[in-house]
Amino acid sequence: MELRGVHHIAIIATDYERSKAFYCGVLGCTLLREVHRADRDSWMGDLALNGTYLIELFSFPSPPARASWPEATGLRHLAFAVDSVAEARRELQAAGVRCEEVRTDPHTGKQMMFFFDPDDLPLELYQA
């Protein structure tokens, strides 16, 4: 088997429209396609970043909360590369997004910081 890369990341939102607005309006993703799956009472949106398909955004009725604190087993976070972590943090804060402080990765010396989507999913900005 030869993996060719990551195809997509699936995110389940409690409020599909609110999360779609966050990922598209705040983070700059583009909605490629949107489907309502009536049999599951679920929306699915395909989102791209810089023209590359990246996120499947889902809604389901009453999804359980994701265990984040303390750190739970499983996928921890999604990280985005940016040129300036500090500048991106200012833009996120201006949009009302909850952000942690900028810090330096002790292993690479690069700047990084965590921020949170509307469902408190941890996301990261990492210096390119």
N, C-alpha and C positions, 0 to 999 in steps of 0.2 A: 504494500500500500504506500502511495506517495501523496501526502496531503499537499494541496496547492495553495492553501491560505484559509483564512476565516471567511465563511460565506455570509453569515449574518449573526446578529445577537438578538435574542428575543426578550422583550420586556413586557411584563403584564402591568397595566395601570389600573388604579381604582376609578379614575375619571379620565376616560379616553380623550375627550376634547381638551381638557386641561393639559394633559401630558403631550398631546400632539402640538398644542400651542407652545409648550416649553421647548420640545425638541426641534420644532421648525422655527418658531419665532425668536427664541433666545439663543439656541445653539446653532442655528443656521442650516438644519437639515432640510431636505426637499421631499415632499410627499410624492412618491412615484405612482402609487396605486392604493386604493382603499376599498375594502370589501366588508359588507355587513353579512355575517353568517347567522341568519335568522334561527336556524336549528340549534345554535349554541348561545343565542342572545349575546353575540360577541362581534366586536369590530376588529379588523386587522388592517394596519397601515404599513406599507413598505416605505421606509425612509432611506434617503441617500445622503451622504456627506461628500461634498466636492465631486458629485457625479457618480460616486461609487455606492452601490447598495450596501447598507450597513445594519439597519435595525428593522426588526419586525415588531411593531407596537400593537399590543393586544389589549382588549378589555374582556373581562368575564364578570358575570354577576357575583358579587360578594367574594372576591379572592381573599385567601388568608394573608395576613401580614407577613412580610419577610423578616426573618430574624437577622438583625444587623448588629445589635449591641447586647451582650458581648459578641465578639466576632464568632460567626457561625461557620460550620463546614459548608463547602460549596463555592460557587462563583462569588468572588469578593467584590469586584467593582469593574467598571469600564473606564479606560483611560484614553484621553484625547491628547494628541500632540499639539502644542502651540508654540509660537515664537517667543512670546513673553507671558509668563505665568502671572506676573503682577498686573500687567495691563488687562489680560483676560479676566482676572479676578475683579478688577474695578468695573468692567463691563457687566459681569454677572451680578455684582452687588447693586449696580445702578438699576438692574432689571428685577431687583428684589429677591435674588437667589441667595440662599444660606450658604456661606462659604467658611471654610476653616482658614487659618493663617497659612501664608506661603512658607514653605520650609525647604531645606536642601536635602536631597537624597544622599545619605552618607556613603553609599556605594559608588555613585556616579558623579557626584558633585553638581547634578542638575537640579533646578528648582522644580517644585511640585506643590500641589495642594488638592484637597478634596472639597467637593461641593455636592449638593444634593438635589435630586429631581423632585417633582411635586409629591411623590410617594416616599421620599427620604431614601431612595436608592443612592448608594454612594457612587459618585463619579469622580474622576481625577483629571486634572490638567497636568501635563508633564512637558517640560522644556524640550523642544525639538533639537 
